[in-house]
Amino acid sequence: MVFNITGSLLGSINLIATIFQLRTAGLEWMRLPVFVWSELVTGFLLLLSFPPLESAAILQLMDRLFGTSFFSPDGLIVGGRHWPVSGGGSALLWQHLFWFLGHPEVYILILPTMGIVGEVIANNTRKPLWNYKWLVYSMLAIGVLGMLVWAHHMYMTGMGQGVTIFFQFFTTAISVPSILIGTILLWSLWGGSIRFSTPMLFALGWLPMFGMGGLTGIPMGWATADLVLHDTYYVIGHFHYMMAPAGIMGLFAGLYYWFPKATGRMMNEFWGKVHFWMTILFFNGIFFPMLIQGFAGVHRRWYDGGAGWQMAQHVLWLNHVMSISAWILAVGQIPFIVNFFWSIWRGRRVASDNPWQATTLEWATPTPPGHGNFLHPVKVFRGPYEYSVAGAARDYLPQWEREESKLPDRKTASI
Ligand SMILES: [Cu+2]
């Protein structure tokens, strides 16, 4: 805990110092790329949600080793014997502390991918993100609301109607910024001259996967629907759509996008596309059938996968679909692994420090970036996504270049 608090303090001081440093370099809040925003919100969620879990883990360790009973109730029988402690603890307290990490953790994993997808979409549509500011506000709103919804995992614990209503309300509320983010990123495609590069394919794949993950979550945010769906494969399907197809598609988008900056070489586009199609198709082959099985009532903790249950018989064949999809998905990662390592040493060298003709600051660094990142101090002159500015010589105006567009007032291209 002491380490946590010290770490948090040092982290905050570092963050504030960095922000001051950035302001003197001309970087205003609304000039930050969305990926930086997403990492900022993620950083705060990490600071706020991990210490409670770690504290809870220490308390649990004390229950196990030193005879305390933070989480052990009265009359607990383990292995046929009474638990040899005083009791009086609450098992539900453990569940609360776990989900106080567990829910924000979901946003910790998905928020950075929202940022990555924003970067990749702006770069590959060659136009500013539509409603950049509302994308930022939505991510901030998710950061705040994400701390207030943890007990929607616990409707079945009998925690009472008042508490349930609180968590239903905020769970429903958090779908608003989430849907806004999906909509903003989707509408940013409108009217763009789209480059279907590998990172862009993964970013485009992220959109429907994030949609599936988000929309399938809404019914479970309501206690009445959750009575039916709780602990079924529907939950597993929903959760994995968010964490695996959406989370991992976003991760790959970022990996293919920043690979040339990190290594100085391009990854192979053809094998990147093979990897994309294998991944998106077979991800769905695994997780979509789970939603169907969940509606049929297949329980997540049946040891036999449903074989011994009458109500599961007509959806049992989907287990094979999922298993086969999982194997093909694994095979589909081979092109990526080979491409990744082959490209590190043998890939085509990048022609410039900015091979995607991007606008954000990381592309002003040498390739690969050395110690201290920038060779010279950089100054920021404009918003993060000044693509296709009318009157400009090229279809992108990097943040660090002084050249002004001929349009009168185009300080933030994002409104
Ligand atoms: Cu949750």
Residues whose N, C-alpha, C, O or C-beta is under 5 A from the ligand:
A	BS01	CU	H103 V149
